[in-house]
Amino acid sequence: MKQYIVGFIFARGGSQGIPGKNIRLLAGKPLIAYAIETAFQSQLIDRVVVSTDDKKIARVAQECGAEIPFVRPKELAQNNSPEWLAWQHAIRTLKEQDNGRDLDVFVSIPPTAPLRVVEDLDNCIHSFLDNNVDVVITVKKASRHPSFNMVSIDENGYTTLVLPPSESISRRQDVSPVYDATTVAYVANPQFIMGEKSIFSGKIKSVIIPEERAVDIDTELDFQFAEYLVTNRIKTNEEN
């Protein structure tokens, strides 16, 4: 029996770094549209649902074809609101509206990673379905390493490596690889989300994403960089 898989896009109205970020035009298209379009390209996702507190975001999302079956409560859309609680609200509310139908697979597709491709989503979903895990996250290779070139500064101003190696290391290539978590996608067991308080309290697998598809927009510089990459991708596709 096919799993009931819903792709959720969580997009609150407030944004300290970039006002109106989720519907700001990126290469001529609202930022949230990239997440919605990629979700619809997946043959594995049954529904695309946007969770938002903002009427403008809701209108743009509906124009892109997404469902807005509920409004996110204001208390779950503040700058300090844990998104985990918004995830729980979405699962609980959708089940109530579906006459008690349980969701089999929860997929979060953050709008802040517009360079993802549908294969990234599908790889995450397949990894979740093929493994006995609670969550699948996306990662990219880290450019720095806590045992080699990441440091901390104590209250006296002294600088030390974040994670000093157990033996002498002269090259970064000699240390074990580390990865940065990205916001390309999260796939999880809904029951795990409802019963726990954070992703890392569960059993996790990860899917490695190329750096050029793992851009996460948090600042104005991030936005400009993403626009450059998206524009170049469009030009390349047109030339081909």
Summary of the structure (lengths in Angstrom):
residues: 240
radius of gyration: 19.3
end to end distance: 39.7
largest distance: 60.9
contacts: 718
relative contact order: 0.17
helix: 37%
strand: 20%
